[in-house]
């Protein structure tokens, strides 16, 4: 079995799986690092894939509105208490029921020692307790006022309490059980096989899903062109002419992340401790040309570190204009007229557009005497360095990600003074951030969030690039493909009969 698990992706995509029933074949850039354990991380890839296996209490739609999932309705009782009504037509695939006690058991599990290494439970540190008011109504009490509790339940993954007790949190990695539209048949290093869950309240239209890990965009595109896969996740806009000529198409996902280049202000000797240098970096990068020429005009330059459909987005803010003369003037004011050398750590190979953008950023900075060494690193290294520190350079590619919540304030947990390995700390923004977190009035929270966002924009904590676009290549068999933000809603996918 171990030898099978290590078969290379290049071989796997030459080995189609035959089914008598309908099937969908997807090429992914990566799979969740903890396999089927939904509590391990808050990264984008898990939230993209887990909706096939698990349900959450709520969901946030394409408009940024909170809508029901396992919770059919909710209400704020007072500043600290919320109630959620749990749907009565759902059950876990192993037969365990879903009710108010399920929520109580999961909240209690977050306090267990085996959950300490996982990052997702920390997103719910605002919860003080949960108790069942009746079979289908749960009351959640928060530590402090929190205006957006229902929104945060959009990644409160529901797992069977007895199964969790028997297997432990880590046991979910190899034995995931949920109430979603699919159950796991096999989870190998580079291939995951799913089959329809007939008991799911979200009935899927396709019987089998095969997800392959194809890390390089070129490999995913070739697999799509050959018919080995039906959907290629995260292709580049420059793939469109070639795909279109073959009768294939690109489907854009709604952006939930803002691509930025983080400027490490906390390392000793960094040139980015001076706000004038950070602002110069933003004026020096021609994001308008980058989005038009390299991103195909799919998105506009970012005006702030949050996407347009997130709660707290400020429509009055504008992107930094391209002004190399202004950049040089600011560098001279900061005593760096001759520029400086810097190492830029970046994940390459995700798609051709990403690589081209990062090279163009380096070229734009070189025009104002900022000499950039682009140093490729693995995605796993980025995750480790973000949580533990240890950056070799003073700038790195990352994003401001709202995740499923579409809360414009949420990314600042990562980009703040209180993060486990901070690279940027602004006491003024931190105070606003902490105040926003504990306000109960949604309008007040939105106002405070906008103040934080503007502060980060004006202080140039990062080089703001653009909303991070997800482009999925679709083959001729795909009839319906309707992701919700960055979540793949596989139960809604349809293929033409063969």
N, C-alpha and C positions, 0 to 999 in steps of 0.2 A: 504493500500500500504506500509506503514512504517513497518508493521509486516512482510510482505513478504520480504522486503528488508533486514531484519535482520535474515532471516533463516540461520542457520549455514551451513558452507561448507560441513560438514560431512553428512548432510541430502540432500543437493543439488546434490551431486554426485550419490545419489541413485535414482534421479528423472529425467530420460532421457526425452528430448523433442523430440516428434515425428514430422517429416516433410515428406511430400510426395516427396519433391525435395531433392537434395544432401545436405549434411550437414557435417561440421567439428566441432569436440568438443575438446577444448583445456583446459588443467589445468595450470593456471598461479600461480606463487608465490604471486603476488600482481597485482593490477591494478593502473593506474595513480591516484595519490592522489587527483587531481582536476577533476576527471572524464574526461569529454570530452574537457576540456580547454587546448589547446596545448601550451599556453604561460606561464603556471604556474611555471614549473620547467624544469631543464635540465637533470633530472635523467634518468637512463637507462630504467626503465620500460615504461615511456611514449613514448620514442623513439622506443621502441620495438613494441608497440601496435598501435600508431597513424597512421602509413602508411596504415592501413586498412581504415581509415576515411579521412585522409588529404593527399594532395600532397604538395611537397616542390618545390622550383625552380630548385634545382639540387640534385644529389645523388652521394655518393662516393661508388664505387664498392669494391669487395673483394680484388682487387689489390691495393687499395688506390687511384684510379684514379677518377677524377671528371667527371661525365657523365650527360647528360640531364635528366630532368624530366619535369616540366612545362616550364622551360626555355630550348629552343632547341639549343641555341648558346649564346655566350657572348664574349666580347672583352674589353681589357683595352684601354681607349682613351688616358689617360695621368696618371700622378702620383695619381690623386684624383678621376678620373671618370671611370666608367665601364658602358657598355651597355649590356642589356639582351633582347633577342628576345623571346616573349611568344608564346607558341604553340596555334594554332587557333582551335583545335578540342577538347577543354576541356571546361567544364562548371560546376558550382556548382550544387549539387543535388537539390537545391531549385529553380534552373532556372537562378540564377544570372550569368552574363558572367564573364569570366576570361580574363583579358587583362592588359595592362600596368598600367591603373588607379587602378587596384586592388592592385598592389605592392605599388603604391603611397599612397593609403588609409591606408594600413597596417603600413607602415613606419610612417605616421602621427599619427596613433593610439598609437604607442609606446610612444608618448609624453603625452598621456592622463593620468589624475590622476588615473583612475581605473586600469591602467597597472602598477603603481608604485610597488605594492606588488609582482609582478611576476618576476621570475629570467630570463626567456628566453629573453625578450626584452633587458636586459642588455648585452647579448651576441652581440647585434647589436649596441652598443654605438659608434662603429666606423663609422656608417652611419650619415652623416650630413643632407642629403636630398635625395629625389627621385622625378623625374618628367618624364612624358610621352612625348617621342619624337614623337610618333604616336600611333595608336591604339594598336599595338603589340610590341612596343619597349620602354623600360624604361631605364632611365639613373640614376645610383646611384652615388652620390658624397660622398666621405668619409671625415672624419675629418682630417685624416692624411694618408699618404701612407699605403697601406695594400696589401701585396702580394697575399693573399689567399681569396679574396672576394668571388669568385665562390664556393670555398670549403665550406665557412660558410653559403652559401645559401642552403646547404643541410638540415638545420633545420629552414629555413624560411617558416613556415607553412602558407599556403594560406587559408584564410577564406573569406566568402562573406561580402563585406563592409556594405551593407545595413542591413544584419542580425546582424553584429557586432554592428552597430549603434543602432539598435532597442533593442538588448538584453544586450549590454555591454559585457565586456570581461568575467566577472564572469558568465554571462548567457550561455556561451559556455559549461560550466560544465554539465548542464542538457539538453542542446539543441545544441549539436554539429552538425555543417553543414560543409561539405567539398566537395571536388571533387574526393575523393578516391573511391576505388572499392566497398566499403560497406557503408551502412548507419545504424545508430543506431536504433534498434527497441525498446530496453529496456535497461536501465542501472540501475541495482540494486547494493546493497552493495557488493554482492559476485557473481553476474552473469551478464554478458553483452551479449545481443543478437544482432547480426548483420544480415542484409540481403543484397543481391547483389544490387549494384547500376547499373541499366541497362544503365545509361547515361555516366558512367565512361569511359575514354579513356583507362584505365587499366582494361579491362573486366575480372572479376573473373570467375573461372571455377567451383566454388562451390556456391550454392544458399544461404546457411545459415551457420553462424558461431556462436557457443555457447562457450563463454569463462568463465570458473569458477575460482574463487579464492580458491585455495587449498594451504594454507601457508606451510604445512609440506611436505617435499619430500616423506616421506613414504606414505602419503595420495595420492599424485599425482601418485606414482608408483602403488599403489593398484587400483586406478581408471583406470589406463591404463591396468593393468592385467585383470580387470573385464570387460573391454570393454566399461566402462562408458564414457571414453574420448579416443580420437584418438592420441593426442599429449600431453605429459607431459613435461612442460618447466623446465629446470634446475634440472635434476637428477644427481646422482653422478656416477663416473666411476666404483665404486664397485657394482652398479646395473646391469652392463653389463652381467655377467654370468647368473644371474637369468632371465633377460629378454631374452637373447639369447636362453635359454633352452625352452622358451615358444614361440619362433618364433617372438619375438619382437626385436627391434634394437634401438641403440643410434645414434643420428646424431649430430656431433660437429659443433658448430657455430664458425666462425672466431673470434678470440679474439680481442677485441677493448679496453680492460682494463688490467691494471697490478695490481694484488692484492698485497697490501703492508700492513704493520703495521706502522701507522704513530707514530712518536715519538714527543711528545709535548715538544718543547724547550722553549716555551714562558711563561709557568706557573712558578711562583716563587717557588724555591726549587726543580725544576725538575732535575733529574740526567742526563738528555739528553742535557744539554747545552754544554757539553764537546764532541767534535767530536770523541775523542778516545772511549768514551762509546758507541756512536752510531755505530761506526765501529765495536766494539766488539760484539754488538748485531747481526750484519750481519754475522760475522765470526762464531758466536755460533750456528746459525740455519742451519741445514743440509738440504738445499733446494733440493739438488740432490736426497737424499733418499726420501724426501717428495713427489717430483714430480713422482718418479719411483714407489713408494709403495702405496701412497695415491691418486695420480691423474692418476694412471694407465699408465704413460708414454705418455699421450696425449700431454703434453707440457714439455718444458725444463725450468729450473730456469731462472728467469728474470735477464738480465744483466744491465737493465736500466728502468726508469719509463715510458716507452712507448712501444707499441706493434710493431712487426717487419714490418707490412705493413703500419705503419703511416709515414707521411712525417716528416723527421728529425731523424728517427731511425738511430743509429750509429752502424754499424755492427762490428766495431773494439773493442767495449767494451765487457768485459767478466763478468760473474756472480761472486759474492764473493765466494771463495772456503770455504768449511767447514774446520775450523781450530780452535778447542776449545783451544788449547794452545796459539795461537795468541790472541784469545779473552781474556783469563786470563791475558796475558801480558799487553794488552792495558788497561784493567781494573786496573791493578796494577799501571801502569803509571799515571792513572787518580786519584789515591788515593782511589780506590774502590776494593781492592783485596778481601775484605770480601763480596763483592756483595751488593745487596740492595733489598728492597721489592718494588713491583710495581703492580698497578691495571691495568688489561688489559680488556678494554670494547669491546665486540664483539657480533655481531648478530649471534645467533645460530639457527639451525633448517632449514636453507635454503636447505642444502642437507648434507648427511652423511659425505661426503668428507671434506666439510668446517669445520664441528665440529672436525673431527679427525685431520685436519691440525693445527687448533688453539691449540688443546691439545698437539700436538707434538711440536709446537713452544715453549709452556710453559715448556715442559719436557727438550728440548734442552737447554733453557736458565737456567734451574735449575742446569744443569751440570757445569755451570760456576758461580754458586752461585747468580744468578739473580732469586729471588723468585717471581713468578707470581701468582696473584689471577685473574683467569678468571671470569669476571663479565658479564653475559648475559644482553643485552639490546635489545630493539625493533628497527626495521629499522627506524620507525618514530622518535625515539629518536636520532638516528645517524644524520638524516637530520636536526633536530632542533639544535643539538649541533654543527654541522659543520657550520651552518650559524649564530648561536647566541653565541656559546661558552658554557661553563658550564660543561666541561668534569670532571668526578669524578676521573679519573685516568690520567696517563701520557702516555698511549699508547692505540691505538684503531685501529680496522681493517677498512680499507677504500680502495679506489683504485685510480689510475691515469687513468682517463677515457677520451679518445679523443672524445667520442660521435660520431655522424654521420660524423663529419668533417674529422676524421682520421688525425688531425693536432697534431703532437707531442708536440707542444708548448701549446696547449689549456689547459691541466690539470694544468699548473702552475698558471693559474688565481686563482684556488682554493687553491693551495699549495704555496701561496706567501705572501709577506709582506703586500700587499694591500687588502687581503681578509677581509671580514667583521669580522671574528673572527679567526685571524691567529694563527696557532700552530707551524709554522716554518717560520723563516725570515732570509735570507742570503742576505745582501746588494750587494754582488758581483753578485750572480745569478739574483737578482732583476734588476740590471742595464742591464745585458745582455738580460733579458726577455723584458724589456721595449724597448730596442733598436730593438730587433727582431720584436716586434709588429708593428713598424712604418717604416719598410723597404719595398720598393716596388719591389725589385729584389728577385725573388723566391730563387735563388741559395744562395744569401747572408742570407736570412732568414733561410734557411736550415742549413747553417754553424753556425749561432748564436744559433739556436735551439739545435744543437748538443753540443755546448758549455754549454748551460744551463743544458741539460740532464747529461752531464759528471760531471758538478759541483754538481748536486744533488746526483749522484751516488757516487762520491768520498767523499762528505761531509756526506753521509749516513743519509739523511733527514728522511728516513724510513727504515724498514727492507724490502728489496726487496724479494718478494716471487716468483710469476710466472704469466704468462698471465692468466687472469681469464677466464676459459673455460666455455662455455655454452653447456651443453649436453641435447638434447631434445629426450625423449623417444617416439618412433613412433609405433603405433599399426598396425595391419594387413590391415586395411582399407586404410592406407595412401599410395598413389602411388607416389606423388611428394611432396617434402618438401625442399624448397630452400631459407632459410633466406639469407639476405645480411648483413654481419657482425652481429650486434645485432638486426637488423630490421626484423620483421616477415613479409614476403611478402605473405600475405594470398591470394592475387589474383592469385598467381602462384601455390598454393597448389592444389593437385588433390587427389581424393579418388576413390577407385574401386567401381563399381556399386554394389549395394546390391541386 
